[in-house]
Amino acid sequence: MQMKYVLSFLTLYRERNISRASAKLFITQQGLSRQIQMLEEEMGAVLFERSKLGASPTEVCEAVYPHFQKMYDEYEKSISVIDSFRKKDRTCITVAFAQGLSNSGSPEFIFDYQKLHPEINIEIVENTQAECIRKLLDGEIDVAFLVNPIDKSMFNTITLGEGYMYAAMHKTHPFAEGNEPIDFSLLDGENIITGSTQNALRGMFDYFCELTGIHPYVIVSSNYSLDYVNAMTENIGIATVTSSMALRIVNPDIRIHRLITPEPGYVYCCTPRSAVPDKEISALLRFVKRHFELEPIPTLENCP
């Protein structure tokens, strides 16, 4: 029995909804359904009754839930013990990316460092920004890549890049005319397509809304928001995208404008201020800083 199936079971049990559960697990609805089906086949029992209203636990499901929860809790404790031993061996560095950053920019530079230093084992994880911050402060990870807003008083930070947020919309949208940037405040009351609430870049969008005092209507909140843009055949709203996402828009009917936000978007490489980086982590930080100096984060303005 694979533990990822157990986690899927526990999440669906709590959410009672395939869509919400798959969003929390960062997998597709089809993928979650397939995992639950395989678990049911392994157990020889139906665990959930599916309907248009959601997924309701069966009597068997209710009976096995506490055992699965205990199983998963013990699994996490085991992983924690293993991690603690690995932390003693400084050849292991755990690097975390806030959810959404790896989709907006390639983490290949970490693999390049690994190739240069085969004696160091680099583990890459992805969590929500809040979870990255918690694990960084608790010493569960060594380095985290985050975006604003963060409390910089808690971290040693290297600012890796300053970027823009863009608005992508169908050519029939009133804002689509011309090429001038759009003030972020004009999104007030607009229908918005953006990332899920677990996405760090969605957190930045919400932060800018708070700074500007505006209240857009989020009509699509998905990790696959770019798919909606590429499939757009009429004016349904404005999608907020990064430069990396904008470069992957292939729909010829989409117009892209830079947004004038209350402050730029920043990407940071962070370590806890309370911890002094050892020589291996310090060497990684120097490599990361140098990499982004030589290969800045692309914007639409500096791409051919």
C-alpha positions in Angstrom: 0.0 0.0 0.0 1.5 3.3 -1.1 1.5 6.1 1.4 0.5 8.6 -1.2 -2.8 6.6 -1.6 -3.3 6.8 2.2 -2.8 10.6 2.1 -5.2 10.9 -0.8 -7.8 8.8 1.2 -7.4 11.0 4.3 -7.7 14.2 2.3 -10.8 13.1 0.5 -12.3 11.9 3.7 -11.9 15.4 5.2 -12.9 17.4 2.2 -15.8 15.1 1.0 -15.2 16.6 -2.5 -12.9 15.4 -5.3 -12.2 18.9 -6.6 -11.2 20.4 -3.3 -9.2 17.3 -2.3 -7.3 17.2 -5.5 -6.5 21.0 -5.2 -5.1 20.4 -1.7 -3.0 17.5 -3.0 -1.8 19.4 -6.1 -2.9 16.5 -8.4 -5.7 16.3 -11.0 -9.1 15.1 -10.2 -8.6 12.1 -12.5 -5.4 11.3 -10.7 -7.0 11.4 -7.3 -10.0 9.3 -8.5 -7.5 6.7 -9.9 -5.6 6.5 -6.6 -8.8 6.0 -4.6 -10.0 3.4 -7.0 -6.6 1.5 -6.7 -6.9 1.6 -2.9 -10.4 0.3 -3.1 -9.3 -2.5 -5.3 -6.4 -3.4 -3.0 -8.8 -3.5 0.0 -11.6 -5.1 -1.8 -14.1 -2.6 -0.5 -15.9 0.6 -1.6 -14.6 3.5 0.5 -16.6 6.4 -1.0 -20.0 6.8 -2.6 -19.6 9.3 -5.5 -22.4 11.7 -6.5 -22.8 15.2 -7.9 -22.9 16.4 -4.3 -19.4 15.0 -3.5 -17.8 11.9 -2.1 -19.5 10.4 1.0 -17.6 7.9 3.2 -19.1 4.4 3.3 -19.4 2.4 6.5 -16.2 0.6 5.8 -14.5 4.0 5.2 -15.6 5.3 8.6 -14.2 2.1 10.2 -10.8 2.2 8.6 -10.3 6.0 8.8 -8.7 6.1 12.3 -6.4 3.3 11.4 -5.2 5.0 8.2 -4.8 8.2 10.1 -2.6 6.5 12.7 -0.7 4.7 9.9 0.1 8.1 8.2 1.0 9.8 11.4 3.5 7.0 12.2 4.9 7.3 8.6 5.5 11.0 9.1 7.2 10.4 12.4 9.5 7.9 10.7 10.3 10.4 8.0 11.1 13.0 10.6 13.5 10.6 12.4 15.2 9.8 9.1 15.5 13.5 8.3 17.0 14.2 11.7 19.8 11.7 11.0 20.3 13.1 7.6 20.6 16.6 9.0 23.6 15.4 11.1 25.3 14.5 7.8 26.0 17.9 6.2 26.2 16.3 2.8 22.4 16.7 2.6 20.8 20.0 1.9 17.0 20.4 1.7 15.8 23.2 -0.6 12.2 24.2 -0.7 10.3 26.2 -3.4 7.0 28.0 -2.5 4.2 26.4 -4.4 4.0 27.9 -7.9 7.6 29.1 -8.3 8.8 26.0 -10.0 6.0 26.4 -12.5 6.9 30.0 -13.2 10.7 29.5 -13.4 12.8 26.4 -13.9 14.7 25.1 -10.9 17.3 23.6 -13.2 20.0 25.7 -11.6 19.8 23.5 -8.4 20.4 20.4 -10.5 23.4 22.1 -12.1 24.8 22.7 -8.7 24.2 19.0 -7.8 26.2 18.0 -10.9 29.1 20.2 -9.9 29.0 18.8 -6.3 28.1 15.1 -6.5 29.3 14.7 -2.9 26.3 16.8 -1.7 22.8 15.3 -1.7 20.2 18.0 -2.5 16.6 17.3 -1.7 14.0 19.5 -3.4 10.6 19.9 -1.9 7.6 22.1 -2.7 5.1 23.5 -0.2 2.8 26.4 0.3 4.7 29.5 1.2 3.4 29.4 4.8 4.6 25.8 5.1 8.0 26.7 3.7 8.4 29.5 6.2 7.3 27.3 9.1 9.7 24.5 8.1 12.5 27.0 7.5 12.1 28.5 11.0 11.8 25.0 12.6 15.0 23.8 10.9 13.2 21.2 8.8 14.6 22.7 5.6 17.8 24.6 4.9 17.0 27.0 2.1 13.7 28.3 0.7 12.8 30.2 -2.4 9.9 32.6 -1.5 8.2 35.7 -2.9 6.9 38.8 -1.3 5.3 39.5 1.1 7.6 38.0 3.7 8.8 39.3 7.1 12.4 39.9 6.2 13.4 40.4 9.8 13.2 36.6 10.3 15.4 35.7 7.4 18.7 36.2 5.7 17.6 37.0 2.2 19.2 37.2 -1.2 17.0 39.1 -3.7 17.2 37.0 -6.8 15.1 39.1 -9.1 12.5 41.8 -9.5 9.6 41.0 -11.9 6.3 42.2 -13.1 2.8 40.8 -13.0 0.9 40.8 -16.3 -2.8 40.8 -17.3 -3.8 38.4 -20.1 -7.2 38.9 -21.7 -9.2 38.2 -24.8 -8.8 40.8 -27.5 -12.5 41.9 -27.0 -11.9 43.1 -23.4 -12.0 46.9 -23.1 -8.5 46.9 -21.5 -7.0 45.0 -24.5 -6.6 48.1 -26.7 -3.2 49.6 -27.1 0.1 48.5 -25.4 0.2 50.7 -22.3 0.5 49.1 -18.8 -2.6 48.8 -16.8 -2.8 50.2 -13.2 -3.5 47.4 -10.8 -6.3 49.3 -9.2 -8.3 49.1 -12.4 -8.8 45.4 -11.6 -11.4 46.4 -9.0 -14.6 44.6 -9.7 -13.1 42.7 -12.7 -13.6 39.0 -13.2 -10.2 37.4 -12.5 -8.6 34.1 -13.4 -5.6 33.3 -11.1 -3.8 30.6 -9.2 -5.2 28.5 -6.4 -5.1 29.8 -2.9 -2.2 27.5 -2.1 -0.1 29.2 -4.8 2.6 31.7 -3.6 2.0 34.0 -6.7 -1.8 34.0 -5.8 -0.7 35.2 -2.4 1.2 38.0 -4.0 -1.9 39.0 -6.0 -4.0 39.0 -2.8 -1.4 41.1 -1.1 -1.5 43.7 -3.9 -5.3 43.7 -3.7 -5.0 44.5 0.0 -2.4 47.2 -0.5 -4.6 48.8 -3.3 -7.9 48.3 -1.4 -9.6 46.7 -4.4 -12.0 43.8 -4.6 -11.8 41.8 -7.9 -14.1 38.8 -8.5 -12.0 35.6 -8.7 -14.0 33.4 -11.1 -11.3 30.7 -11.6 -8.8 29.7 -8.9 -6.7 26.9 -10.3 -3.1 25.7 -10.6 -3.9 25.3 -14.3 -5.1 28.9 -15.0 -2.8 29.1 -18.0 -5.0 26.4 -19.7 -8.0 28.6 -19.4 -6.1 31.4 -21.1 -5.0 29.3 -24.0 -8.5 28.0 -24.4 -10.3 31.4 -24.2 -12.5 32.2 -27.2 -14.4 35.1 -25.7 -14.1 37.8 -23.0 -14.6 36.0 -19.7 -12.2 37.9 -17.6 -8.6 38.9 -16.9 -5.9 36.3 -16.1 -3.0 37.4 -13.9 0.2 35.8 -15.1 4.0 36.0 -14.6 6.4 36.6 -17.5 7.3 32.9 -17.7 3.6 32.1 -17.9 3.0 34.8 -20.5 5.7 33.4 -22.7 3.7 30.1 -22.8 0.5 31.7 -24.0 -0.2 30.5 -27.6 -3.7 31.7 -28.0 -3.5 34.4 -30.8 -6.6 36.1 -29.5 -5.0 37.0 -26.1 -3.5 40.4 -25.4 -1.0 40.9 -22.6 -0.4 44.1 -20.7 2.0 44.7 -17.8 0.3 45.6 -14.5 1.5 48.6 -12.5 1.4 47.0 -9.0 1.8 48.7 -5.7 5.3 47.3 -5.5 7.4 45.0 -7.7 7.3 41.2 -7.4 10.4 39.9 -5.7 11.9 36.4 -5.6 14.0 35.7 -2.5 16.4 32.9 -1.5 16.0 32.6 2.3 17.8 31.1 5.3 16.8 31.6 8.9 18.3 34.7 10.5 18.7 32.7 13.7 21.0 30.1 12.0 24.5 30.6 10.7 24.8 28.8 7.3 27.6 26.1 7.3 30.1 26.0 4.5 28.0 23.7 2.3 24.9 25.9 2.5 27.1 29.1 2.1 28.6 27.6 -1.1 25.1 26.9 -2.4 24.0 30.4 -1.7 26.9 31.9 -3.5 26.2 29.7 -6.5 22.5 30.8 -6.5 23.4 34.4 -6.2 25.9 34.2 -9.1 23.5 32.2 -11.3 20.8 34.9 -11.1 23.3 37.6 -11.7 24.3 35.9 -14.9 20.8 34.7 -15.9 18.2 37.2 -14.6 14.6 36.3 -14.3 13.1 37.0 -17.8 10.5 39.6 -18.4 8.5 40.1 -21.6 10.4 43.3 -22.1 13.8 41.6 -22.3 12.8 38.5 -24.2 13.2 38.3 -28.0 
